[in-house]
Amino acid sequence: MKDKCIRVAIADDHPLVLYGLRKALENADVNVIGEVSNSSQLMALLNNSACDVLITDYSMPDERALSGWRFLASISSEHPELPVLVYSEFEDPFLVGSLVKRGIAGIVSKREEMSEVVAAVRRIASGQRYFSPITHAALEQFDALPQLRRFAGLTRRQMEVAGLMLCGLTVCETARLLRRRPNTISTQRAAACKRLGFSGESEMYRFAAGHGLWLDRLSTDQMLEFA
């Protein structure tokens, strides 16, 4: 796909980041269809405009809108064919590895040059995945640490559901977000815990809290409440 034919939407809650991304993409002859600052605005944009690649921050704090893992789950539910490039300051090995495992199209750190974003957009628009040098370094840690590597055995859907569990969502909340039946979610949650080697959800919460594993703004104390 020629660069000028690539249609990109941008979501970030920092105006300077939006400006920098737009300039870099436009200078590369990429078509920016719109830029928004939260997930609610993004959904409206995607429902009204064709898009080939979405560039989004991972966390956009807004009490009225979804953020983080829940936000990405909502995107994949509403627009399952839309490839997503996460452009974020977070480089936590567990978060990066989990995002890759759940099928994210690409990840670039905000500490890297804008040329990485442009390269990622071109690669993703051609149907491939793209993970920047900093992302690869985090993935090496994900694969090396036993407490993280065990999550690599999950299927894409199991990782998505397990991530929402670690965000504190109930079965019914997860079912509504992903537009699936509650009994399907219950089965997937149980299968994820079994594949991870846990006897149940409480054991998984204790393990995550004990190792500081997070996918959202859920604190360790909150995790232990579920245990």
C-alpha positions, -999 to 999 in steps of 0.1 A, spaced: 0 0 0 14 34 -10 20 58 20 -5 84 8 -32 57 7 -26 46 43 -53 61 65 -43 65 101 -62 76 132 -43 89 163 -54 87 199 -34 103 228 -43 126 257 -13 149 252 -17 176 225 20 178 218 22 141 211 -8 143 187 9 172 169 43 154 167 27 122 153 6 141 128 36 161 115 58 130 112 31 110 94 21 139 71 58 145 62 59 108 52 28 113 30 6 92 53 -31 103 55 -41 112 90 -79 109 91 -83 124 126 -68 128 161 -86 124 194 -78 126 231 -99 97 246 -115 64 237 -151 79 234 -139 103 207 -120 76 190 -150 53 187 -170 81 171 -142 87 146 -138 51 137 -176 46 133 -176 74 107 -143 71 89 -124 43 72 -91 35 89 -61 13 80 -40 17 112 -48 30 146 -20 46 167 -29 49 203 -14 55 237 -20 26 261 -33 47 290 -54 78 286 -68 87 320 -104 97 317 -131 87 343 -157 88 316 -139 66 291 -122 33 289 -84 31 291 -56 6 290 -63 -31 285 -101 -25 286 -98 1 259 -79 -22 236 -104 -50 243 -132 -27 233 -114 -17 201 -109 -53 191 -145 -61 199 -160 -32 179 -134 -32 151 -118 -67 150 -100 -61 117 -84 -28 126 -46 -32 134 -35 -13 164 -1 3 170 5 11 207 26 42 211 33 45 248 58 54 275 52 20 292 80 -5 286 71 -30 314 81 -65 302 48 -81 314 27 -55 297 46 -56 265 47 -94 264 10 -96 272 1 -71 244 21 -91 219 5 -123 231 -30 -109 227 -22 -101 191 -14 -63 191 -1 -53 156 28 -32 169 44 -14 198 67 17 197 81 35 228 77 72 231 115 73 239 122 63 203 125 84 172 94 93 152 109 73 123 101 42 142 64 51 142 65 58 104 82 24 98 57 7 120 27 22 102 41 12 68 48 -24 80 14 -28 97 -5 -14 67 11 -41 46 -3 -68 69 27 -74 91 35 -67 127 62 -43 140 80 -42 173 106 -15 179 141 -21 194 130 -11 229 99 -34 226 122 -63 216 143 -57 247 112 -59 269 101 -91 251 135 -107 258 128 -101 295 93 -115 291 107 -147 276 135 -150 301 117 -145 334 98 -177 346 70 -157 363 63 -139 330 71 -167 305 42 -189 319 17 -164 303 32 -171 269 13 -204 268 -21 -187 267 -40 -184 235 -49 -150 222 -84 -151 236 -72 -165 269 -47 -137 273 -73 -111 265 -97 -125 291 -69 -131 317 -59 -94 312 -94 -83 319 -94 -104 351 -62 -86 362 -80 -53 356 -107 -64 380 -135 -71 356 -162 -96 365 -175 -123 342 -205 -102 333 -185 -70 327 -161 -89 305 -189 -105 285 -205 -71 279 -172 -55 268 -163 -84 245 -198 -90 233 -197 -127 243 -219 -149 264 -211 -150 301 -207 -188 301 -182 -185 273 -162 -160 294 -163 -183 324 -150 -212 304 -122 -191 290 -112 -177 324 -111 -212 338 -91 -225 309 -66 -196 313 -61 -203 350 -56 -240 343 -31 -234 315 -12 -210 338 -10 -237 365 -34 -220 390 -61 -238 409 -84 -208 404 -87 -171 400 -78 -163 436 -44 -180 432 -38 -160 400 -46 -127 417 -22 -136 445 5 -145 421 1 -113 401 0 -91 432 31 -109 446 51 -103 414 39 -68 407 22 -78 374 -2 -52 362 -21 -44 330 -41 -15 343 -42 10 371 -53 -17 395 -31 -15 426 -16 -45 445 -40 -40 474 -70 -40 450 -57 -72 434 -55 -89 468 -91 -80 475 -101 -103 447 -79 -131 460 
